[in-house]
């Protein structure tokens, strides 16, 4: 009775495939961070524009209560927007 032993064929495609997948994942993460950063920048600019609009409206409001309402709203939107932007930038790091 003779026993034959054969070595399994080496699979060289597996390491290349893993390296390719890792490179794609890295590119995807980089692209996602760039898009996320762009979105956060646009959001931040939008909040700043709206806050500026409300502050301008407060300057020309005819009644003191209206001035106070615009000023308070602008401050609230500015604070909440800054918190969102700060959190989003931390997530994107």
C-alpha positions, 0 to 999 in steps of 0.5 A, a space after each residue: 500500500 502506497 500513500 501519496 502525499 501532495 502539498 496543497 496548492 499555494 493560494 497567492 491571490 488571497 493576500 492580494 485580495 485582502 490588500 486590495 480590499 483594505 486599500 478600497 476601504 481606506 479610500 472610502 473612509 477618506 472620501 467619506 471624511 472629505 464629504 462629511 467635512 464639506 457637509 459640516 462646513 456648509 451647515 456651519 455657514 448656513 447657521 452663521 448666515 441665519 444667525 446674521 439674518 436674525 441679528 439684523 432683523 433684531 436691529 430693525 424690529 419695531 418693538 422691544 419684545 420682537 428685538 428680544 425674540 430675534 436676539 434670543 432665537 439667534 443666540 439659541 440657534 448659534 449655540 445649538 449649531 456650534 454644538 452640532 458642528 463641534 460634535 460632527 468634527 470630532 466624529 470626522 477625526 
